[in-house]
């Protein structure tokens, strides 16, 4: 569903946006090609929280790139920055949560597209570079409104940190594609086992036919698994 480009309100543009965009260029993320390692982390995240949709968003100058989408209702590669809640999320350091977009949303963000897709819930956390620039988000969407507890917010932040670590590794090894498959294979083999543990946890904690709210203990268990993945990626970064 293509969207008409609209001007981005100045309130959605951080003061350091030029430097932020320069930092973003170094990650070479500005295409929507599928990459298995990113797709699988986003899919595991969606299943863990029991939401219908998830993605990485990359906030460009005028648009937001949909990277590694999971189960979006329609195929979307980019949307105007003014229509993305992730544009507002990158303005803050904490997790952004809108439990019911019919009741409240970020100022100056046009949520009409999200509502047309039947989505009422949003939660997102920044992909923050080591030098402090928020280049995008790991975000969740769901149809019905739902609560999102503090332990869940902390877990989403931990997962976003893992994604950023993977993007750092991606910058070193290159995109996870055919030409770099031999470099990524040992990483993916190690990471894949832990992602399977996350998926098994999701299957154990998600009730049939209904949304899940992770308990504090379940969120800690998941964070422990994510921590192992992060250690694997960090150790790989040190070796390359």
C-alpha positions, 0 to 999 in steps of 0.5 A, spaced: 500 500 500 504 505 497 503 512 501 503 519 499 509 523 501 508 528 506 512 533 509 515 531 516 513 536 521 519 539 524 517 536 531 519 529 528 526 531 526 531 531 532 536 537 532 542 532 530 538 529 524 544 531 519 549 527 523 544 521 525 543 520 517 551 521 516 551 515 521 546 511 518 549 511 511 555 507 514 550 501 515 548 501 508 541 499 510 537 503 505 534 497 501 528 492 503 532 486 501 530 480 505 536 478 510 535 471 514 539 473 520 535 479 521 528 476 519 529 470 524 530 475 530 524 479 528 520 473 527 522 470 534 521 477 537 514 477 534 512 470 537 515 472 544 511 477 545 505 474 541 503 480 537 501 479 529 506 484 526 513 486 527 519 489 523 525 493 523 524 501 521 530 505 518 528 512 519 531 516 513 531 523 511 523 523 508 521 516 509 522 510 514 524 503 510 521 497 513 526 492 514 525 485 516 517 485 516 514 480 520 507 478 517 505 485 515 498 485 513 500 488 506 507 489 503 510 496 504 517 498 503 517 505 505 512 510 508 513 517 509 516 519 516 510 523 518 506 517 518 511 513 522 510 512 529 518 510 529 519 517 527 517 519 534 520 513 537 527 515 535 526 522 539 527 519 546 531 514 549 526 509 553 521 504 549 515 508 546 508 504 548 501 506 545 497 501 548 491 503 544 492 508 538 484 509 538 485 513 544 492 516 544 498 517 539 504 521 538 503 528 537 504 530 529 504 523 527 499 521 522 496 514 524 491 513 519 495 508 515 496 504 521 489 504 523 487 502 516 491 496 517 487 495 523 492 496 528 491 499 535 497 497 539 505 499 538 511 498 542 518 500 539 525 501 542 531 505 538 536 502 534 542 506 537 549 506 534 555 506 539 556 513 538 549 515 540 545 516 534 538 513 533 537 510 526 531 506 527 527 502 531 525 494 533 517 495 533 511 491 535 504 492 532 498 488 534 490 489 532 487 489 539 489 494 544 493 491 549 497 492 556 505 492 555 508 491 562 515 494 564 518 487 564 516 487 557 519 494 555 525 492 558 526 486 554 524 489 548 530 494 549 534 488 550 532 485 543 533 492 540 540 492 543 541 485 540 539 487 533 544 493 533 549 489 535 548 484 529 547 491 525 554 492 527 557 485 525 553 486 518 557 493 517 563 489 518 561 482 514 557 485 509 549 484 508 547 477 510 547 475 502 549 469 498 556 473 497 557 473 504 554 466 506 560 463 508 562 469 513 555 469 516 554 461 517 558 460 523 554 466 526 548 464 524 549 456 526 550 459 533 545 464 533 540 459 530 540 455 536 538 460 541 533 463 537 530 456 537 530 457 545 526 463 544 521 460 539 520 454 544 519 459 550 514 463 546 510 457 544 510 455 552 508 462 554 503 464 548 495 462 550 492 459 544 487 464 540 489 470 545 495 475 546 500 474 551 503 478 557 509 475 559 510 475 566 517 478 569 520 471 570 518 469 563 521 476 561 528 475 565 528 468 562 528 471 555 533 476 556 538 471 559 537 467 552 538 474 548 544 475 552 547 469 550 546 471 543 549 478 544 555 475 547 556 470 541 555 476 536 560 480 541 565 475 541 565 474 533 566 482 532 572 482 536 575 476 532 573 479 525 
